[in-house]
Amino acid sequence: MKKFKLQGIEFRISSFSNVDPVPFCVAVGQAQDGSVVVRHSQDSDPAKSLTFTKKEWKAFVKGVKANEFDF
């Protein structure tokens, strides 16, 4: 897992998100207020980030683990 800081937030990138030949990566970090910020690892424009409350993020992770988003 790769880590880097941007605007005071430590972001993490899963090694699973860097698959050749298309190395697009999703970075996830936690802001000081507890919200979760999701962004493209190669685009540092904060206007292109998504921010979720802790409650929203927990609901999303729970849905992923329950396979709610499988196609």
C-alpha positions as semicolon CSV with decimal commas, in nm:
position;residue;x (nm);y (nm);z (nm)
1;M;0,000;0,000;0,000
2;K;0,141;0,335;-0,110
3;K;0,092;0,646;0,107
4;F;0,128;1,017;0,035
5;K;0,012;1,346;0,188
6;L;-0,179;1,623;0,017
7;Q;-0,333;1,927;0,183
8;G;-0,263;1,777;0,525
9;I;-0,445;1,452;0,446
10;E;-0,257;1,123;0,431
11;F;-0,390;0,928;0,134
12;R;-0,357;0,556;0,076
13;I;-0,353;0,376;-0,257
14;S;-0,427;0,005;-0,269
15;S;-0,182;-0,207;-0,466
16;F;-0,488;-0,360;-0,634
17;S;-0,570;-0,030;-0,806
18;N;-0,246;-0,020;-1,005
19;V;-0,301;-0,286;-1,269
20;D;-0,115;-0,276;-1,602
21;P;-0,167;-0,160;-1,869
22;V;-0,399;0,103;-1,716
23;P;-0,246;0,238;-1,392
24;F;-0,544;0,442;-1,270
25;C;-0,548;0,463;-0,893
26;V;-0,804;0,566;-0,638
27;A;-0,665;0,738;-0,330
28;V;-0,853;0,749;0,001
29;G;-0,773;0,966;0,300
30;Q;-0,928;1,088;0,623
31;A;-0,961;1,461;0,690
32;Q;-0,913;1,609;1,036
33;D;-1,290;1,635;1,084
34;G;-1,324;1,259;1,028
35;S;-1,470;1,282;0,679
36;V;-1,332;1,053;0,409
37;V;-1,186;1,204;0,091
38;V;-1,163;1,002;-0,231
39;R;-0,967;1,121;-0,534
40;H;-0,767;1,010;-0,835
41;S;-0,410;0,957;-0,723
42;Q;-0,266;1,150;-1,017
43;D;-0,497;1,453;-0,995
44;S;-0,440;1,679;-0,696
45;D;-0,722;1,926;-0,780
46;P;-0,934;1,934;-0,461
47;A;-1,238;2,034;-0,669
48;K;-1,230;1,686;-0,824
49;S;-1,232;1,504;-0,489
50;L;-1,535;1,341;-0,333
51;T;-1,596;1,386;0,039
52;F;-1,810;1,154;0,250
53;T;-1,915;1,162;0,614
54;K;-1,795;0,875;0,834
55;K;-2,150;0,737;0,831
56;E;-2,172;0,746;0,449
57;W;-1,830;0,580;0,414
58;K;-1,918;0,304;0,661
59;A;-2,240;0,236;0,468
60;F;-2,044;0,217;0,142
61;V;-1,782;-0,021;0,283
62;K;-2,057;-0,238;0,432
63;G;-2,226;-0,252;0,090
64;V;-1,900;-0,348;-0,081
65;K;-1,842;-0,630;0,167
66;A;-2,200;-0,753;0,110
67;N;-2,148;-0,757;-0,269
68;E;-2,424;-0,500;-0,320
69;F;-2,237;-0,338;-0,607
70;D;-2,156;-0,647;-0,813
71;F;-2,274;-0,635;-1,172
